[in-house]
Amino acid sequence: ALQALAEDNASFFQRSGTESGRRFAAAFATLREHGRRLEPALRHFARLYHRFDLDEATPGNGYRSLVQTARCCLAHAVHKS
């Protein structure tokens, strides 16, 4: 969803022809690229983080927290886009 929204917004702002439009277009293009690169890493951590939980009753560790934080940030970026 983030990649599609970022692409649409980049195209929209690029057409404006203004300096601020070009800057917004560049920001959305960067956001799209970061999202594209982040997705494989998050999938990889999501497959592995259960191995590092404290125990079965305590599903928590730094990897799980990293993935959850990144997902919250991505959801916020989607909402704002």
C-alpha positions as CSV (number, residue, x, y, z in Angstrom):
1,A,0.0,0.0,0.0
2,L,2.8,2.4,0.9
3,Q,4.6,1.9,-2.4
4,A,1.4,2.6,-4.4
5,L,0.5,5.7,-2.4
6,A,4.0,7.0,-2.6
7,E,4.1,6.5,-6.3
8,D,0.7,8.3,-6.8
9,N,1.8,11.2,-4.6
10,A,5.1,11.5,-6.3
11,S,3.4,11.7,-9.7
12,F,0.8,14.2,-8.4
13,F,3.4,16.5,-6.9
14,Q,5.7,16.2,-9.9
15,R,3.0,17.5,-12.2
16,S,2.6,20.7,-10.1
17,G,5.7,22.2,-11.6
18,T,6.5,24.1,-8.4
19,E,9.6,23.9,-6.3
20,S,7.6,22.6,-3.3
21,G,5.9,20.1,-5.6
22,R,9.3,18.8,-6.8
23,R,10.5,18.5,-3.2
24,F,7.3,16.6,-2.2
25,A,7.7,14.4,-5.2
26,A,11.3,13.6,-4.2
27,A,10.3,12.9,-0.7
28,F,7.6,10.5,-1.8
29,A,10.0,8.8,-4.2
30,T,12.5,8.3,-1.3
31,L,9.7,7.0,0.9
32,R,8.7,4.5,-1.8
33,E,12.3,3.3,-2.2
34,H,12.9,3.0,1.6
35,G,9.7,1.0,1.9
36,R,10.7,-1.3,-1.0
37,R,14.0,-2.0,0.7
38,L,12.6,-2.4,4.2
39,E,10.0,-5.0,3.2
40,P,12.4,-8.0,2.7
41,A,14.2,-7.2,6.0
42,L,11.0,-7.1,8.0
43,R,9.9,-10.4,6.5
44,H,13.2,-12.0,7.4
45,F,13.0,-10.8,11.0
46,A,9.4,-11.9,11.3
47,R,10.3,-15.4,10.3
48,L,13.1,-15.5,13.0
49,Y,12.1,-13.4,15.9
50,H,10.1,-16.2,17.7
51,R,13.5,-18.0,18.2
52,F,14.7,-15.2,20.5
53,D,11.6,-14.9,22.8
54,L,12.3,-15.2,26.5
55,D,10.0,-18.2,26.7
56,E,6.7,-19.4,25.2
57,A,4.7,-17.3,27.6
58,T,6.8,-14.2,27.0
59,P,6.8,-13.3,23.3
60,G,9.2,-10.4,23.5
61,N,12.7,-9.5,22.3
62,G,14.5,-6.8,20.5
63,Y,13.9,-8.2,17.1
64,R,10.1,-8.5,17.6
65,S,10.1,-4.9,19.0
66,L,12.1,-3.7,15.9
67,V,9.6,-5.3,13.6
68,Q,6.6,-3.9,15.5
69,T,8.1,-0.4,15.6
70,A,8.8,-0.5,11.9
71,R,5.3,-1.7,11.1
72,C,3.8,1.2,13.2
73,C,6.0,3.7,11.4
74,L,4.9,2.2,8.0
75,A,1.2,2.3,9.0
76,H,1.6,5.9,10.0
77,A,3.3,6.7,6.7
78,V,0.4,5.0,4.8
79,H,-2.1,7.0,6.9
80,K,-0.4,10.3,6.1
81,S,0.0,9.4,2.4
